[in-house]
Amino acid sequence: MKKTYIVLSMIACGFMTAPVLAEGSKSGDELFKYHGCVNCHGENASNPVSKVVPKLAGKPADELFSKAKKILSGEGESEESGIMHAAFYSPSSCDMPPSDAELKVITAWVSSL
């Protein structure tokens, strides 16, 4: 039953019919917005919506990538990282997590801010 609900949620969100992004086809800024990162981390990754959401702008890309991978895989160490993981993998969420290639583009862009 739960699997059916998740599939139906994915269809409702357009995952099954959404076009696949070609690598390199979108900028870091565009991917940051496309995947909903902006919803919590704010414009240019520097205006978080709450005190528990970190400002990301200007941090080293490799650090950002490593932490984001842990969080997205459910291995984050804080309660806040659990919230971020749940935001992507909740049946009610329509935000698709970025691929590794997209995450590299996003973290490179955020690091350059």
GROMACS elastic network, one bead per residue, 0.5 to 0.9 nm:
[ bonds ]
;  ai    aj funct       b0    kb
    1     4     6  0.51948   500
    1     5     6  0.64093   500
    1     6     6  0.88825   500
    2     5     6  0.50665   500
    2     6     6  0.63311   500
    2     7     6  0.87520   500
    3     6     6  0.51102   500
    3     7     6  0.62288   500
    3     8     6  0.85619   500
    4     7     6  0.51704   500
    4     8     6  0.60974   500
    4     9     6  0.85022   500
    5     8     6  0.50908   500
    5     9     6  0.60458   500
    5    10     6  0.85537   500
    5    91     6  0.71621   500
    6    10     6  0.61267   500
    6    11     6  0.86228   500
    6    90     6  0.83020   500
    6    91     6  0.51365   500
    6    92     6  0.82497   500
    7    10     6  0.50073   500
    7    11     6  0.62083   500
    7    12     6  0.85725   500
    7    16     6  0.89199   500
    7    91     6  0.83663   500
    8    11     6  0.50434   500
    8    12     6  0.60857   500
    8    13     6  0.85498   500
    8    91     6  0.87047   500
    9    13     6  0.61212   500
    9    14     6  0.85837   500
    9    15     6  0.88175   500
    9    91     6  0.58107   500
    9    92     6  0.64653   500
    9    93     6  0.79345   500
    9    94     6  0.79301   500
   10    13     6  0.50798   500
   10    14     6  0.62213   500
   10    15     6  0.52849   500
   10    16     6  0.67061   500
   10    91     6  0.75216   500
   10    92     6  0.86372   500
   10    93     6  0.84537   500
   10    94     6  0.72240   500
   11    14     6  0.50222   500
   11    15     6  0.57300   500
   11    16     6  0.54852   500
   11    17     6  0.74967   500
   12    15     6  0.77345   500
   12    16     6  0.86786   500
   12    94     6  0.83380   500
   13    16     6  0.82338   500
   13    18     6  0.88340   500
   13    92     6  0.87815   500
   13    93     6  0.78968   500
   13    94     6  0.51266   500
   13    95     6  0.82697   500
   14    17     6  0.53258   500
   14    18     6  0.54537   500
   14    94     6  0.79799   500
   15    18     6  0.51504   500
   15    19     6  0.83643   500
   15    94     6  0.80957   500
   15    96     6  0.77110   500
   16    19     6  0.85687   500
   17    20     6  0.89004   500
   18    21     6  0.89564   500
   21    24     6  0.83355   500
   21    25     6  0.66815   500
   21    26     6  0.78043   500
   21   102     6  0.89630   500
   22    25     6  0.53564   500
   22    26     6  0.80666   500
   23    26     6  0.76150   500
   23   101     6  0.67760   500
   23   102     6  0.70804   500
   24    27     6  0.71358   500
   24   101     6  0.83330   500
   24   102     6  0.79011   500
   24   105     6  0.79139   500
   26    29     6  0.80202   500
   26    30     6  0.58376   500
   26    31     6  0.62304   500
   26   102     6  0.85367   500
   26   105     6  0.86342   500
   27    30     6  0.51085   500
   27    31     6  0.61586   500
   27    32     6  0.84467   500
   27   102     6  0.89964   500
   27   105     6  0.70215   500
   27   106     6  0.76560   500
   27   109     6  0.79545   500
   28    31     6  0.51064   500
   28    32     6  0.59104   500
   28    33     6  0.86014   500
   28   102     6  0.78073   500
   28   103     6  0.84612   500
   28   104     6  0.85251   500
   28   105     6  0.51173   500
   28   107     6  0.74075   500
   28   108     6  0.72578   500
   28   109     6  0.50343   500
   28   110     6  0.74167   500
   29    32     6  0.50728   500
   29    33     6  0.64308   500
   29    34     6  0.86003   500
   29    44     6  0.76276   500
   29   105     6  0.88532   500
   29   106     6  0.69398   500
   29   109     6  0.68031   500
   29   110     6  0.80354   500
   30    33     6  0.52651   500
   30    34     6  0.59528   500
   30    35     6  0.86430   500
   30   106     6  0.85663   500
   31    35     6  0.59449   500
   31    36     6  0.83100   500
   31    37     6  0.84130   500
   31    98     6  0.80361   500
   31   102     6  0.70284   500
   31   103     6  0.83718   500
   31   105     6  0.79194   500
   31   106     6  0.63388   500
   32    35     6  0.57096   500
   32    36     6  0.63988   500
   32    37     6  0.52158   500
   32    38     6  0.61356   500
   32    44     6  0.86658   500
   32    45     6  0.85530   500
   32   103     6  0.88483   500
   32   106     6  0.60038   500
   32   107     6  0.89468   500
   32   109     6  0.88913   500
   32   110     6  0.86473   500
   33    36     6  0.51200   500
   33    37     6  0.59643   500
   33    38     6  0.53844   500
   33    39     6  0.78391   500
   33    43     6  0.87044   500
   34    37     6  0.77515   500
   34    38     6  0.85331   500
   34    95     6  0.80588   500
   34    96     6  0.86176   500
   35    38     6  0.80684   500
   35    95     6  0.56057   500
   35    96     6  0.59654   500
   35    97     6  0.63039   500
   35    98     6  0.65171   500
   36    39     6  0.53494   500
   36    40     6  0.77100   500
   36    95     6  0.60588   500
   36    96     6  0.82745   500
   36    97     6  0.88005   500
   37    40     6  0.59681   500
   37    41     6  0.59659   500
   37    42     6  0.75122   500
   37    45     6  0.80174   500
   37    95     6  0.89937   500
   38    41     6  0.51199   500
   38    43     6  0.57440   500
   38    44     6  0.76187   500
   38    45     6  0.67591   500
   38    47     6  0.88507   500
   38    48     6  0.83739   500
   39    42     6  0.59230   500
   39    43     6  0.83497   500
   39    48     6  0.83694   500
   39    49     6  0.76904   500
   40    45     6  0.86380   500
   40    47     6  0.83616   500
   40    48     6  0.56330   500
   40    49     6  0.53501   500
   40    50     6  0.77865   500
   40    53     6  0.68114   500
   40    54     6  0.89749   500
   41    44     6  0.79829   500
   41    45     6  0.50012   500
   41    46     6  0.65694   500
   41    47     6  0.59483   500
   41    49     6  0.63691   500
   41    50     6  0.85933   500
   41    53     6  0.64695   500
   41    54     6  0.68903   500
   41    55     6  0.64691   500
   41    56     6  0.73637   500
   42    45     6  0.52001   500
   42    46     6  0.60199   500
   42    49     6  0.64689   500
   42    55     6  0.84216   500
   43    46     6  0.63071   500
   43    47     6  0.60258   500
   43    48     6  0.81811   500
   44    47     6  0.73195   500
   44    56     6  0.85596   500
   44    57     6  0.67733   500
   44   110     6  0.71385   500
   44   113     6  0.71668   500
   45    48     6  0.70668   500
   45    54     6  0.86280   500
   45    55     6  0.59829   500
   45    56     6  0.52856   500
   45    57     6  0.51373   500
   45    58     6  0.88830   500
   45   110     6  0.65561   500
   45   113     6  0.82490   500
   46    54     6  0.83153   500
   46    56     6  0.61802   500
   46    57     6  0.54619   500
   46    58     6  0.88729   500
   46   113     6  0.87201   500
   47    50     6  0.86801   500
   47    54     6  0.87596   500
   47    55     6  0.65582   500
   47    56     6  0.89797   500
   48    51     6  0.72130   500
   48    52     6  0.83652   500
   48    53     6  0.56500   500
   48    54     6  0.64154   500
   48    55     6  0.60075   500
   48    56     6  0.87775   500
   49    52     6  0.84822   500
   49    53     6  0.67923   500
   50    53     6  0.55343   500
   50    54     6  0.82896   500
   51    54     6  0.71694   500
   52    80     6  0.66203   500
   53    80     6  0.72802   500
   55    58     6  0.88149   500
   55    59     6  0.87740   500
   56    59     6  0.59271   500
   56    64     6  0.76673   500
   56   107     6  0.89324   500
   56   110     6  0.66461   500
   56   111     6  0.75571   500
   56   113     6  0.89331   500
   57    60     6  0.88820   500
   57   109     6  0.86387   500
   57   110     6  0.50735   500
   57   111     6  0.56940   500
   57   112     6  0.73436   500
   57   113     6  0.52721   500
   58    61     6  0.83183   500
   58   109     6  0.89862   500
   58   110     6  0.62893   500
   58   112     6  0.57686   500
   58   113     6  0.50963   500
   59    62     6  0.87510   500
   59    63     6  0.72844   500
   59    64     6  0.68497   500
   59   107     6  0.88204   500
   59   110     6  0.74477   500
   59   111     6  0.51076   500
   59   112     6  0.81804   500
   59   113     6  0.85403   500
   60    63     6  0.53658   500
   60    64     6  0.62947   500
   60    65     6  0.86843   500
   60   107     6  0.81952   500
   60   108     6  0.81877   500
   60   110     6  0.86340   500
   60   111     6  0.54751   500
   60   112     6  0.85152   500
   61    64     6  0.50513   500
   61    65     6  0.59919   500
   61    66     6  0.85011   500
   61   104     6  0.78054   500
   61   106     6  0.87592   500
   61   107     6  0.50590   500
   61   108     6  0.51979   500
   61   109     6  0.81282   500
   61   110     6  0.73757   500
   61   111     6  0.51660   500
   61   112     6  0.82953   500
   62    65     6  0.50931   500
   62    66     6  0.60671   500
   62    67     6  0.85843   500
   62   104     6  0.85067   500
   62   107     6  0.76456   500
   62   108     6  0.82605   500
   62   111     6  0.89177   500
   63    66     6  0.52034   500
   63    67     6  0.61577   500
   63    68     6  0.84595   500
   63   107     6  0.87460   500
   64    67     6  0.53150   500
   64    68     6  0.59632   500
   64    69     6  0.84981   500
   64   107     6  0.59354   500
   64   108     6  0.86661   500
   64   110     6  0.85089   500
   64   111     6  0.79351   500
   65    68     6  0.51641   500
   65    69     6  0.60660   500
   65    70     6  0.86604   500
   65   100     6  0.87234   500
   65   103     6  0.66985   500
   65   104     6  0.64832   500
   65   106     6  0.86073   500
   65   107     6  0.59104   500
   65   108     6  0.85872   500
   66    69     6  0.52515   500
   66    70     6  0.63768   500
   66    71     6  0.87580   500
   67    70     6  0.51711   500
   67    71     6  0.61930   500
   67    72     6  0.85906   500
   67    76     6  0.74035   500
   68    71     6  0.50781   500
   68    72     6  0.59809   500
   68    73     6  0.84456   500
   68    76     6  0.83516   500
   68    81     6  0.88095   500
   68   103     6  0.80406   500
   68   107     6  0.88611   500
   69    72     6  0.51896   500
   69    73     6  0.60641   500
   69    74     6  0.85842   500
   69    75     6  0.83521   500
   69    76     6  0.86096   500
   69   100     6  0.81000   500
   69   103     6  0.83512   500
   70    73     6  0.52195   500
   70    74     6  0.62396   500
   70    76     6  0.52000   500
   70    77     6  0.84681   500
   70    81     6  0.86769   500
   71    74     6  0.51153   500
   71    75     6  0.55003   500
   71    77     6  0.79806   500
   71    81     6  0.54865   500
   71    82     6  0.69926   500
   71    84     6  0.69996   500
   71    85     6  0.57600   500
   72    75     6  0.74839   500
   72    76     6  0.77947   500
   72    81     6  0.83396   500
   72    82     6  0.88173   500
   72    84     6  0.75126   500
   72    85     6  0.51900   500
   72    86     6  0.86791   500
   72    88     6  0.77464   500
   72    89     6  0.87208   500
   72    97     6  0.74430   500
   73    76     6  0.77613   500
   73    85     6  0.73225   500
   74    77     6  0.88572   500
   74    81     6  0.79570   500
   74    82     6  0.67783   500
   74    85     6  0.59284   500
   74    86     6  0.83857   500
   75    81     6  0.83213   500
   75    82     6  0.82305   500
   75    85     6  0.88851   500
   76    79     6  0.80733   500
   76    80     6  0.84115   500
   76    81     6  0.51892   500
   76    82     6  0.64346   500
   76    85     6  0.82004   500
   77    80     6  0.84482   500
   77    81     6  0.66851   500
   77    82     6  0.78753   500
   78    81     6  0.52362   500
   78    82     6  0.65871   500
   78    83     6  0.89197   500
   79    82     6  0.50848   500
   79    83     6  0.65015   500
   79    84     6  0.89557   500
   80    83     6  0.50505   500
   80    84     6  0.64652   500
   80    85     6  0.87530   500
   81    84     6  0.50383   500
   81    85     6  0.61804   500
   81    86     6  0.85441   500
   82    85     6  0.50666   500
   82    86     6  0.60814   500
   82    87     6  0.85426   500
   83    86     6  0.50737   500
   83    87     6  0.61330   500
   83    88     6  0.89643   500
   84    87     6  0.50505   500
   84    88     6  0.67698   500
   84    89     6  0.89352   500
   85    88     6  0.55576   500
   85    89     6  0.63784   500
   85    90     6  0.84361   500
   86    89     6  0.50910   500
   86    90     6  0.54195   500
   86    93     6  0.87383   500
   87    90     6  0.57017   500
   87    92     6  0.86013   500
   87    93     6  0.62937   500
   87    94     6  0.89494   500
   87    95     6  0.77356   500
   88    91     6  0.85773   500
   88    93     6  0.61252   500
   88    94     6  0.76441   500
   88    95     6  0.57830   500
   88    96     6  0.62699   500
   88    97     6  0.60212   500
   89    92     6  0.83758   500
   89    93     6  0.68337   500
   89    94     6  0.89911   500
   89    95     6  0.84388   500
   89    96     6  0.82038   500
   89    97     6  0.82336   500
   90    93     6  0.52611   500
   90    94     6  0.85421   500
   91    94     6  0.80874   500
   93    96     6  0.80394   500
   97   103     6  0.88324   500
   98   101     6  0.78201   500
   98   102     6  0.55013   500
   98   103     6  0.56549   500
   98   106     6  0.88786   500
   99   102     6  0.51012   500
   99   103     6  0.59936   500
   99   104     6  0.85895   500
  100   104     6  0.62072   500
  100   105     6  0.87491   500
  101   104     6  0.52104   500
  101   105     6  0.65174   500
  101   106     6  0.87926   500
  102   105     6  0.50852   500
  102   106     6  0.61557   500
  102   107     6  0.86081   500
  103   107     6  0.59975   500
  103   108     6  0.84065   500
  104   107     6  0.52232   500
  104   108     6  0.60120   500
  104   109     6  0.85172   500
  105   108     6  0.52387   500
  105   109     6  0.62233   500
  105   110     6  0.86855   500
  106   109     6  0.51979   500
  106   110     6  0.61435   500
  106   111     6  0.85236   500
  107   110     6  0.50110   500
  107   111     6  0.59111   500
  107   112     6  0.85257   500
  108   111     6  0.51586   500
  108   112     6  0.63382   500
  109   112     6  0.51985   500
  109   113     6  0.67950   500
  110   113     6  0.54707   500
